[in-house]
Amino acid sequence: MTKIFTAVALLLGFGLAACNTIEGAGQDIENTGEAVQDTANEAK
């Protein structure tokens, strides 16, 4: 029973870490897009 609990706890921990990573990557991509858009607007 302890092994099952430990496995579930590890999977939940990895799942939460993955969500944070994906969220951070999304924010980085959004910031990059905004920077490109700002540069394009300045070039007009």
C-alpha contacts under 8 A as a table, 3 or more apart, distances in Angstrom:
res1	aa1	res2	aa2	distance
1	M	4	I	5.24
1	M	5	F	6.35
2	T	5	F	5.09
2	T	6	T	6.10
3	K	6	T	5.10
3	K	7	A	6.11
4	I	7	A	5.10
4	I	8	V	6.18
5	F	8	V	5.19
5	F	9	A	6.12
6	T	9	A	5.09
6	T	10	L	6.17
7	A	10	L	5.17
7	A	11	L	6.20
8	V	11	L	5.11
8	V	12	L	6.17
9	A	12	L	5.19
9	A	13	G	6.16
10	L	13	G	5.01
10	L	14	F	6.17
11	L	14	F	5.16
11	L	15	G	6.03
12	L	15	G	4.97
12	L	16	L	6.20
13	G	16	L	5.26
13	G	17	A	6.24
14	F	17	A	5.04
14	F	18	A	6.11
15	G	18	A	5.14
15	G	19	C	6.35
16	L	19	C	5.16
16	L	20	N	6.41
17	A	20	N	5.22
17	A	21	T	6.25
18	A	21	T	5.00
18	A	22	I	6.14
19	C	22	I	5.16
19	C	23	E	6.06
20	N	23	E	5.07
20	N	24	G	6.09
21	T	24	G	5.13
21	T	25	A	6.17
22	I	25	A	5.06
22	I	26	G	6.16
23	E	26	G	5.09
23	E	27	Q	6.33
24	G	27	Q	5.11
24	G	28	D	6.23
25	A	28	D	5.04
25	A	29	I	6.21
26	G	29	I	5.15
26	G	30	E	6.13
27	Q	30	E	5.00
27	Q	31	N	6.11
28	D	31	N	5.15
28	D	32	T	6.20
29	I	32	T	5.10
29	I	33	G	6.18
30	E	33	G	5.10
30	E	34	E	6.24
31	N	34	E	5.11
31	N	35	A	6.24
32	T	35	A	5.10
32	T	36	V	6.30
33	G	36	V	5.16
33	G	37	Q	6.13
34	E	37	Q	4.98
34	E	38	D	6.08
35	A	38	D	5.11
35	A	39	T	6.21
36	V	39	T	5.14
36	V	40	A	6.18
37	Q	40	A	5.07
37	Q	41	N	6.18
38	D	41	N	5.10
38	D	42	E	6.23
39	T	42	E	5.12
39	T	43	A	6.27
40	A	43	A	5.13
40	A	44	K	6.65
41	N	44	K	5.45
